[in-house]
């Protein structure tokens, strides 16, 4: 029994000795870091669109009437002045006949007035007639001449109106759309054909507004979707100043030389690069959240204590993101082990690591 008591006393004594040394210090958590520093970022992208003629015209009749003939199909090449369609010209022919008759009548009246004036002039020289009669004859002649000019103008207008019953191409090109058929009554200015003029082409893209907020570096390239090996140098020619309310995009036109072997309507891919700019770029693993906003863990180099700092993100890239504000050059940012950190915690890291 005495032996057991001695053993208990010894055990208590040993426990007292171990308590005097205190708990062991926790080992600092090992984390991966990068040192933030500005680097030139060359962003770019690829967008899809289609090839269109730089100049495209909607062709329509200038008078209303029933279409009696259509001479071209979609995809057909036409020449300037070529007849494309015709409407029934009976009404315009009748108007021309009336105008011609009015012109003949006016010319006859002018001839009669001219003869009367000449006769009065002869009689006035011989003092047979009065000055008042001569003036009256002259006035009648001037009125007849004005009527003839008016009738001539109406006749020419009727001729032009008759010519408007024929729809002709205004330039060399390709018919890309047809909106009327034979037998249909076409109204004046109603689009009947769409003509893509021969010449330079544009690759037209519908892109989000932010894609072209930064200036483009040099020329881009355009490739056929069906043949990516065929690359054509292209330059941005026009960026629409307005946003399409239906799609929320802006229209961008890229100039393509007329010598490029790309057909109208072909789907293409455009590629471009922005002008390089110095930014701080961090890997995705560095991002965390603070109060519902993007943040990163920053290490104080003097004490190795971490703290979460809210940041503004300028853009997201493949495998990384661009910091707009919140991180300065030289800051030590945690990139590995962020999920287990607490504010004020002391960590261990390799100080030589850099971005």
Secondary structure, 3 states (H helix, E strand, C coil): CHHHHHHHHHHHHHHHHHHHCCCCCCCCEECEEEECCCEEECCEEEEEEEEEECCEEEEECCCCEEEEEECCCCCCEECCCCEEEEECCHHHHHHHHHHHHHHHHHHHHHHHHHHHHHHHHHHHHCCCCCHHHHHHHHHHHHHHHHHHHHHHHHHHHHHHHHHCCEEECCCCEEEEEECCCCCCEECCCCEEEEEEECCCEEEEEEECHHHHCCCECCCEEEEECCEEEEEEEEEEEEECCCCCCCCCCEEEEEEECCCCCCCCCCEEEEEEEECCEEEEEEEHHHEEEECCEEEEEEECCCCCEEEEEECEEEEEECCEEEEEECCCCCCEEEEECHHHCCCCCEEECCCCCCC
